[in-house]
Amino acid sequence: MLKIKHLVPRPLIFKVFLLILLTKGAYGQEKLIRTLTPDQFIIQYAGSIGYFSLGAGYNFFKDKSTLSFHYGHVPENKGGTLNIAAIKFDYKPFSIVINDKITFLPVNPVFFLSYTFGKDFGLRFNRDQYAKGYYFWSPALREHLGLNSEVRLLGDKSSKIKSVSIYAEANTNDLYMISWYENRTTTPIYEIFHLGFGVKLNF
């Protein structure tokens, strides 16, 4: 019987195959890292997610919207100790270019959910203490609506930090809105809003 010899040694075939797998794996890992790397880093004072909070955000729809994740803390001497996590979505409908270094984003709607951690907080009230449906809201989970205004200062395009944003935000939550509605003849609506101020480093 005629035997056909391999034109390429088997060890070499294995090495080439292994190299292809490693190269594809490295490319996939690099792509995953780029995807998971935030587009911005956020520091915020007050604003319903802690006395101070830190966050990271991702831009979508050509930077028209941002999805960000925050973790805030309220120290004991400020009403805590409380730890708060939040997921925030904002939309930037339009911007005003002041000059080649400054852009103003005047009206940006905001929606976010916050969750307060602690022994006195939970998704539901204690069923042993309160009948089902006695309180319809969650002690820990809050839904917030708000508006912010942002001034973006453009930096050097060659720098890792492309711009720095300074913003102010006013927001309220579901319980405050219900309380205001039931007492709207005596409570001015501005009293249910909390202010927050922050800085964003945009990459």
Secondary structure by P-SEA (a helix, b strand, c coil): cccccccccaaaaaaaaaaaaaaaaaaaaaaaaaaacccbbbbbcccccccccccccccccccccccccbbbbbcccccccbbbbbbbbbbbcccccccccbbbbcbbbbbbbbbbbcccccccccccccccccccccccbbbbbbbbbbbbbbcccccccccccccccccccaaaaaaaaaccccccccccbbbbbbccccc
